């Protein structure tokens, strides 16, 4: 081969090599720029969510929004300065003591001083209860090493950027006043993933859920109209039971509407999107506290307990039920009444709920294997009626909170349903031990 051709080939190879290297550097630079832009957008998104939550808290709660900001500040301090293995115990103790103080203050002003408590304080304490869910959920993640937070003491800016997702999760405006509990890891993945592959438009899902809210409110209006224009007569047992059942249905429907509105807000903001397998429609139903039809169709108290306020039920199961070695069911419902505020109605309602769930387990285990297919259908129908009556007692006791709810239940036969279940529980327990 001539020397000129060899030199020319060598030059072409070198040129091709340099072009390839330059192209790789260009692509790497573009990837780094894209990653930098994505992180920048995520920071702005976290700021928007947390600032929006702060503004919403101040507008709705006024000076009482300091309850939430104080909890958040103390939680951040504990996370920064405590070992992840012991942070949950401290977070749980401090947060529950802070929440209990305000619950007791409200009861003191209501029952002892007979003062009218500000609606802003009620909103703040209700939001504080939801804040407890999110804070303890993160502390359990840290304890179980599902989430790892590393802070750079030498760089305050990096530490602030590291804490920003945590603050945004706690003060997220979409879940500040209500809404299903979303895990911290899911929250971060959704916030980071929106800029990479935006979820499909939630308009159709949001409109469908708003129509469900409208339907629920129409049902509630009709039942309220019937209750107002129907004279309550305790001497007629059936009429009294139907009247109290209608009142409990109104109270439950308020929860269903509130849950759907919260889901709409989360879906509209881009939360609650789970990708299914390719070709399937997106699933936005997983971030939910319960479906009206599914919950009301429950024929067993244990089913109702799992489906009612589903994300809170999962949180209680993880926080108390799984960690308790003795009497986990009783301890879970006892903590629930503490978390709700320890009113008289809460004691009666929650412990009745725990006892009837325990009775449901034993009754079902004893009767169900002995039933034929026809008898099983009758058993399911009777179980649905029994569940509805017990739920009425629980809802009236918990929602009315004081003696008025207990007096209302005592003058009707509806209070006999949970008593009968509890009696059957003791009979079956004695039979098993004997």
HUGI-V737083 format. One record per backbone hydrogen bond with DSSP energy under -0.5 kcal/mol. CO is the residue of the C=O (numbers start at 0). NH is the residue of the N-H. If there is no record, write none. Layout:
# HUGI-V737083
co nh
CO NH
CO NH
This chain:
# HUGI-V737083
co nh
1 5
2 6
3 7
4 8
5 9
6 10
7 11
8 12
9 13
10 14
11 15
12 16
13 17
14 18
15 19
16 20
17 21
18 22
19 23
20 24
21 25
22 26
23 27
24 28
25 29
26 30
27 31
28 32
29 33
30 34
31 35
32 36
33 37
34 38
35 39
36 40
37 41
38 42
39 43
40 44
41 45
42 46
43 47
44 48
45 49
46 50
47 51
48 52
48 172
49 53
50 54
51 55
52 56
53 57
54 58
55 59
56 60
57 61
60 63
61 64
62 65
63 66
64 67
64 68
65 69
66 70
67 71
68 72
69 73
70 74
71 75
72 76
73 77
74 78
75 79
76 80
77 81
82 85
82 86
85 89
86 90
87 91
88 92
89 93
90 94
91 95
92 96
93 97
94 98
95 99
96 100
97 101
98 102
99 103
100 104
101 105
102 106
103 107
104 108
105 109
106 110
106 111
107 111
107 112
108 114
114 116
117 121
118 122
119 123
120 124
121 125
122 126
123 127
124 128
125 129
126 130
127 131
128 132
129 133
130 134
131 135
132 136
133 137
134 138
135 139
136 140
137 141
138 142
139 143
140 145
140 146
141 144
147 149
150 152
151 154
153 155
154 158
155 159
156 160
157 161
158 162
159 163
160 164
162 166
163 167
164 168
165 169
166 170
168 171
171 174
182 186
183 187
184 188
185 189
186 190
187 191
188 192
189 193
192 196
201 205
202 206
203 207
204 208
205 209
206 210
207 211
208 212
209 213
210 214
211 215
212 216
213 217
214 218
215 219
216 220
217 221
218 222
219 223
220 224
221 225
222 226
223 227
224 228
226 229
228 230
231 233
232 235
234 236
235 239
236 240
237 241
238 242
239 243
240 244
241 245
242 246
243 247
244 248
245 249
246 250
247 251
248 252
249 253
250 254
251 255
252 256
253 257
254 258
255 259
256 260
257 261
258 262
259 263
260 264
261 265
262 266
263 267
264 268
265 270
266 269
271 273
273 282
276 279
281 283
282 273
285 287
288 308
288 309
290 294
291 295
292 296
294 297
299 303
300 304
301 305
302 306
303 307
306 309
308 311
308 312
309 313
310 314
311 315
312 316
313 317
314 318
315 319
315 320
316 321
319 323
326 330
327 331
328 332
329 333
330 334
331 335
332 336
333 337
334 338
335 339
336 340
336 341
342 346
343 347
344 348
345 349
346 350
347 351
348 352
349 353
350 354
351 355
352 356
353 357
354 358
355 359
356 360
357 361
358 362
359 363
360 364
361 365
362 366
363 367
366 369
367 370
371 375
372 376
373 377
374 378
375 379
376 380
377 381
378 382
379 383
380 384
381 385
382 386
383 387
384 388
385 389
386 390
387 391
388 392
389 393
390 394
391 395
392 396
393 397
394 398
395 399
396 400
399 401
400 344
401 404
401 405
402 406
403 407
404 408
405 409
406 410
408 411
408 414
411 414
412 415
413 416
414 418
415 419
416 420
417 421
418 422
419 423
420 424
421 425
422 426
423 427
424 428
425 429
426 430
427 431
428 432
429 433
